[in-house]
Every structure is written in C-alpha cells, then in structure tokens.
Amino acid sequence: MPNFFDLNVHAYPETGVPVEEMFRVAKRYGYAGIAITNHDDTVKVKEDLPPSVSNFVFRGVEIRAKSVTELKRKIKLHRGKVSLLAVHGGNEVINESALKDSRVDILAHPCGEKGGGDLSHVLVRYAAENGIAIDFNLDAIIHSKRSDRARTLWKMREILKLVRKYKALMIITSNAQSIYDLRAPREMVALASLFGMRKEEAVHALSDIPEGILEKKWKKEKEVEII
C-alpha cells in the first residue's frame, strides 16, 4: 500500500485547530504524513527548530508576496528552515518568479483562489525543469458551486494537460483549514477524477511525488541559490 501525504494543511496559529488534532484525524484516514503549511505572515522563523515536528508532521510554509523582490526575500528567509517551501500563486508575475526558482518546492493555487489566473506552456516548462510541483487544491472543487465549480474544473483540466505534456510534477492536496476539510486518500483520488486525473496519476500525486518532495529528490542537482 502506498504511503500517502497531504502537503497543504493549515493549523494553529493560522487557524484555531491544533496541529495535534489535524495529526490525529489525518492518521486515522490512513496518511503516512502531513505538512503544516501555514502562510508566512502567521509563521515565526526559528533557527533552532527542526524542519520536521515528528515523523508524521512536517513543517512547511506557504509564502504570499506582492512583488518579485518580496518573494525572493521571503524564500531566502525560510529556505532550509522548513521541510517544504510553497508559494501562493495566482498572479502571473509571482507564478513565473516562483517557477524559475529551484528553491521552491510547490506552487499552490496556481490560478488563484478564485480561478482568475492562468498557467502557460512556458511556466509549466519552468516547473518541470526546476522540480517544482504544481498543486491541485481539491478544496477549490469542494467549496465552489455551479458556474464557479465548472470553471475551476475546466482550468484544472487545462493545467493537467500541460503538466502531462511537459512531465512536470503534480500533487493533490486538501488545503484543509479544519479537521472537516481533511479527506481520506480514496476520496481525494475520486475528486481528482472529476477533472480528468487518472487513478494511477492521483495515487502517484498523493504518495511518491509528495514523499520525493520531502526528501528533496528532484533538488539534489539544482541546489543553487538564485539572488
């Protein structure tokens, strides 16, 4: 049986839910690990803390930035102090800067939370070249309705085509803000099928790829800091 991971979970202090509570529910659902990727404005950088909280819970951060300069400053601040570094995308300029930077592990919300952004062929090629995973947040499907949901599914289908074409990494996550947002792996696989992801792709995006991200599998030859 594969080891499943959810690499986009938000907990205290960003939300009111303790990490231990998220841990308990996710483990019951059959996950081998989760990453707490609170947004950077709720995270205090502490040099003396290990990147992993335990063998099950990993420390991450999701960076929000309004400019390329701010993004690069925050990447430099957090890199090496967390198990994984995600960038909150949606803005084309931020998407491009993040996907060109091999220090980044994940581009989350690549089309923005309301589906207003886009990913081009060029940007997905950068993702493939730099070993950066494109995140399919399934909460965008769960919490949208009617026309918004149809638009979200269409965008995910288009991104999936590009990811397949350029053999970029992809992960699926819950973006959970509470224990009620967490979904068992089999539910995640079923939801991913709504935008055309095959079962084997979804299982891979929940197991081998996130595990490889935590192990920096695709970063060993590209650990070059970009100023």
DRENLO-205220 format. One record per residue (C-alpha): residue number from 1; x, y, z. Coordinates in steps of 0.001 Angstrom, whole numbers. Example, Ala and Ser with C-alpha at 12.3 -4.5 7.8 and 13.67 -1.06 7.14 Angstrom:
% DRENLO-205220
+-----+---------+---------+---------+
:   k :      px :      py :      pz :
+-----+---------+---------+---------+
:   1 :   12300 :   -4500 :    7800 :
:   2 :   13670 :   -1060 :    7140 :
+-----+---------+---------+---------+
This chain:
% DRENLO-205220
+-----+---------+---------+---------+
:   k :      px :      py :      pz :
+-----+---------+---------+---------+
:   1 :       0 :       0 :       0 :
:   2 :    1394 :    3446 :    -894 :
:   3 :    2420 :    5972 :    1752 :
:   4 :      21 :    8892 :    1324 :
:   5 :     863 :   12512 :    2174 :
:   6 :   -1147 :   15746 :    2268 :
:   7 :    1326 :   18604 :    1869 :
:   8 :   -1044 :   21550 :    2283 :
:   9 :   -2689 :   21611 :    5704 :
:  10 :   -3257 :   24748 :    7801 :
:  11 :   -3439 :   24662 :   11604 :
:  12 :   -2830 :   26802 :   14688 :
:  13 :   -1846 :   29663 :   14832 :
:  14 :   -3280 :   30376 :   11363 :
:  15 :   -6482 :   28551 :   12277 :
:  16 :   -7990 :   27598 :   15611 :
:  17 :   -7236 :   23892 :   15136 :
:  18 :   -4190 :   22463 :   16993 :
:  19 :   -1630 :   20575 :   14923 :
:  20 :   -2216 :   17526 :   17134 :
:  21 :   -5879 :   17431 :   16124 :
:  22 :   -5032 :   17530 :   12402 :
:  23 :   -2437 :   14839 :   13006 :
:  24 :   -4939 :   12573 :   14783 :
:  25 :   -7589 :   12774 :   12045 :
:  26 :   -5165 :   12502 :    9127 :
:  27 :   -3529 :    9431 :   10647 :
:  28 :   -6939 :    7833 :   11136 :
:  29 :   -7665 :    8443 :    7443 :
:  30 :   -4547 :    6493 :    6521 :
:  31 :   -1971 :    9179 :    5776 :
:  32 :    1715 :    8492 :    6374 :
:  33 :    2364 :   12205 :    6880 :
:  34 :    1050 :   15751 :    6576 :
:  35 :    2750 :   19108 :    6159 :
:  36 :    1562 :   22157 :    8076 :
:  37 :    1989 :   24918 :    5500 :
:  38 :     661 :   27976 :    7280 :
:  39 :    1036 :   31258 :    5400 :
:  40 :    4282 :   33059 :    6126 :
:  41 :    2591 :   36013 :    7858 :
:  42 :    1469 :   33606 :   10619 :
:  43 :    4800 :   31779 :   10910 :
:  44 :    7701 :   32823 :   13110 :
:  45 :   11090 :   31806 :   11751 :
:  46 :   13005 :   29896 :   14413 :
:  47 :   16509 :   28756 :   13580 :
:  48 :   16660 :   26227 :   16421 :
:  49 :   13608 :   24176 :   15395 :
:  50 :   13991 :   21079 :   13194 :
:  51 :   12171 :   21074 :    9824 :
:  52 :   10060 :   18116 :   10984 :
:  53 :    7814 :   18241 :   14045 :
:  54 :    7719 :   14427 :   14089 :
:  55 :    7999 :   11504 :   11712 :
:  56 :    4402 :   12250 :   10714 :
:  57 :    4076 :   16058 :   10821 :
:  58 :    6392 :   18197 :    8700 :
:  59 :    6936 :   21933 :    8949 :
:  60 :    6319 :   23935 :    5810 :
:  61 :    5407 :   27462 :    4832 :
:  62 :    3223 :   28972 :    2120 :
:  63 :    4636 :   32320 :    1041 :
:  64 :    2394 :   35169 :     -37 :
:  65 :    4119 :   38019 :   -1848 :
:  66 :    3013 :   41105 :   -3762 :
:  67 :    6233 :   41545 :   -5734 :
:  68 :    9172 :   39530 :   -7054 :
:  69 :   11533 :   41305 :   -4652 :
:  70 :    9357 :   40405 :   -1676 :
:  71 :    9035 :   36818 :   -2880 :
:  72 :   12781 :   36305 :   -3201 :
:  73 :   13410 :   37881 :     196 :
:  74 :   10914 :   35534 :    1831 :
:  75 :   12280 :   32474 :       7 :
:  76 :   15750 :   33293 :    1313 :
:  77 :   14355 :   33806 :    4827 :
:  78 :   12557 :   30447 :    5038 :
:  79 :   14639 :   28148 :    2817 :
:  80 :   16397 :   25459 :    4835 :
:  81 :   14327 :   26132 :    7955 :
:  82 :   11285 :   24115 :    6829 :
:  83 :   10750 :   20745 :    5172 :
:  84 :    8996 :   22294 :    2200 :
:  85 :    8531 :   25719 :     737 :
:  86 :    5327 :   26555 :   -1118 :
:  87 :    4410 :   29768 :   -2906 :
:  88 :     837 :   31038 :   -3028 :
:  89 :     346 :   31709 :   -6736 :
:  90 :   -2373 :   33112 :   -8943 :
:  91 :    -591 :   36248 :  -10111 :
:  92 :    1260 :   35600 :  -13387 :
:  93 :    4352 :   37552 :  -12298 :
:  94 :    4567 :   35687 :   -8972 :
:  95 :    3916 :   32351 :  -10717 :
:  96 :    6771 :   32953 :  -13146 :
:  97 :    9224 :   34070 :  -10480 :
:  98 :    8358 :   31102 :   -8242 :
:  99 :    8643 :   28523 :  -11033 :
: 100 :   12016 :   29884 :  -12130 :
: 101 :   13420 :   29457 :   -8616 :
: 102 :   14593 :   25924 :   -7877 :
: 103 :   14491 :   26622 :   -4125 :
: 104 :   10684 :   26457 :   -4299 :
: 105 :    9069 :   23036 :   -3805 :
: 106 :    5387 :   23683 :   -4597 :
: 107 :    3302 :   26263 :   -6455 :
: 108 :     -45 :   26340 :   -4621 :
: 109 :   -3192 :   27981 :   -6009 :
: 110 :   -1566 :   28429 :   -9438 :
: 111 :   -4724 :   30063 :  -10803 :
: 112 :   -5575 :   31956 :   -7645 :
: 113 :   -8232 :   31086 :   -5119 :
: 114 :  -10992 :   32316 :   -7441 :
: 115 :   -9529 :   30838 :  -10606 :
: 116 :   -8606 :   34198 :  -12083 :
: 117 :   -5025 :   33395 :  -13029 :
: 118 :   -3506 :   31059 :  -15571 :
: 119 :    -526 :   28816 :  -16285 :
: 120 :    1086 :   28904 :  -19711 :
: 121 :    3186 :   26336 :  -21555 :
: 122 :    6292 :   28336 :  -20662 :
: 123 :    5541 :   28390 :  -16933 :
: 124 :    4835 :   24663 :  -16741 :
: 125 :    8140 :   24021 :  -18533 :
: 126 :    9911 :   26046 :  -15820 :
: 127 :    8164 :   23877 :  -13219 :
: 128 :    9371 :   20694 :  -14929 :
: 129 :   12940 :   21981 :  -15306 :
: 130 :   13205 :   23068 :  -11659 :
: 131 :   11444 :   20140 :   -9998 :
: 132 :    8604 :   22285 :   -8666 :
: 133 :    5260 :   20566 :   -8119 :
: 134 :    2017 :   22076 :   -9370 :
: 135 :    -575 :   21771 :   -6608 :
: 136 :   -4165 :   20809 :   -7371 :
: 137 :   -6033 :   22056 :   -4282 :
: 138 :   -9199 :   19986 :   -4149 :
: 139 :  -10891 :   22388 :   -1761 :
: 140 :  -11388 :   24633 :   -4792 :
: 141 :  -13799 :   21991 :   -6095 :
: 142 :  -15421 :   21174 :   -2764 :
: 143 :  -16155 :   24759 :   -1758 :
: 144 :  -17250 :   26128 :   -5136 :
: 145 :  -20723 :   25943 :   -6659 :
: 146 :  -22320 :   25735 :  -10105 :
: 147 :  -20587 :   28013 :  -12612 :
: 148 :  -17583 :   28595 :  -10318 :
: 149 :  -17103 :   24859 :   -9937 :
: 150 :  -17426 :   24298 :  -13689 :
: 151 :  -14813 :   26997 :  -14331 :
: 152 :  -12470 :   25535 :  -11699 :
: 153 :  -12753 :   22043 :  -13186 :
: 154 :  -12082 :   23391 :  -16690 :
: 155 :   -8953 :   25218 :  -15510 :
: 156 :   -7698 :   22119 :  -13714 :
: 157 :   -8225 :   20034 :  -16862 :
: 158 :   -6202 :   22543 :  -18904 :
: 159 :   -3373 :   22618 :  -16356 :
: 160 :   -3369 :   18822 :  -16171 :
: 161 :   -2869 :   18655 :  -19963 :
: 162 :     196 :   20917 :  -19694 :
: 163 :    1593 :   19017 :  -16713 :
: 164 :    1313 :   15765 :  -18668 :
: 165 :    2826 :   17297 :  -21809 :
: 166 :    5935 :   18624 :  -20048 :
: 167 :    6122 :   15830 :  -17445 :
: 168 :    6006 :   18298 :  -14582 :
: 169 :    5440 :   17154 :  -11010 :
: 170 :    1930 :   17359 :   -9629 :
: 171 :     409 :   16842 :   -6210 :
: 172 :   -3148 :   16914 :   -4928 :
: 173 :   -3876 :   18407 :   -1527 :
: 174 :   -6803 :   19298 :     704 :
: 175 :   -5711 :   22823 :    1704 :
: 176 :   -7502 :   21870 :    4927 :
: 177 :   -8317 :   24627 :    7402 :
: 178 :  -10069 :   22278 :    9847 :
: 179 :  -10462 :   18557 :   10524 :
: 180 :  -13648 :   18650 :    8442 :
: 181 :  -11679 :   19726 :    5369 :
: 182 :   -9417 :   16676 :    5507 :
: 183 :  -10333 :   13900 :    3072 :
: 184 :   -9261 :   10261 :    3032 :
: 185 :   -6909 :    9320 :     159 :
: 186 :   -9598 :    7364 :   -1684 :
: 187 :  -11860 :   10455 :   -1620 :
: 188 :   -9031 :   12623 :   -2937 :
: 189 :   -8479 :   10188 :   -5812 :
: 190 :  -12199 :   10233 :   -6627 :
: 191 :  -12340 :   14048 :   -6595 :
: 192 :   -9297 :   14286 :   -8862 :
: 193 :  -11101 :   12142 :  -11444 :
: 194 :  -13633 :   14985 :  -11875 :
: 195 :  -11076 :   16975 :  -13864 :
: 196 :   -9642 :   14002 :  -15697 :
: 197 :   -6808 :   12772 :  -13499 :
: 198 :   -6411 :    9025 :  -13860 :
: 199 :   -6420 :    6856 :  -10743 :
: 200 :   -2742 :    5938 :  -11078 :
: 201 :   -1825 :    9609 :  -11553 :
: 202 :   -3798 :   10624 :   -8473 :
: 203 :   -2242 :    7894 :   -6326 :
: 204 :    1208 :    8984 :   -7534 :
: 205 :     342 :   12637 :   -6771 :
: 206 :    -625 :   11638 :   -3216 :
: 207 :    2258 :    9281 :   -2478 :
: 208 :    5502 :    9051 :   -4462 :
: 209 :    5660 :   12705 :   -5539 :
: 210 :    4993 :   14303 :   -2127 :
: 211 :    7361 :   11839 :    -469 :
: 212 :   10002 :   12765 :   -3050 :
: 213 :    9425 :   16470 :   -2357 :
: 214 :   10060 :   15936 :    1352 :
: 215 :   13232 :   14012 :     508 :
: 216 :   14312 :   16751 :   -1972 :
: 217 :   14576 :   14025 :   -4611 :
: 218 :   14443 :   16476 :   -7516 :
: 219 :   16638 :   19137 :   -5871 :
: 220 :   19935 :   17314 :   -5373 :
: 221 :   21489 :   18609 :   -8593 :
: 222 :   19813 :   22035 :   -8504 :
: 223 :   20602 :   23380 :   -5031 :
: 224 :   21794 :   26699 :   -6430 :
: 225 :   20579 :   29843 :   -4709 :
: 226 :   19113 :   32464 :   -7003 :
: 227 :   19748 :   36038 :   -5933 :
+-----+---------+---------+---------+
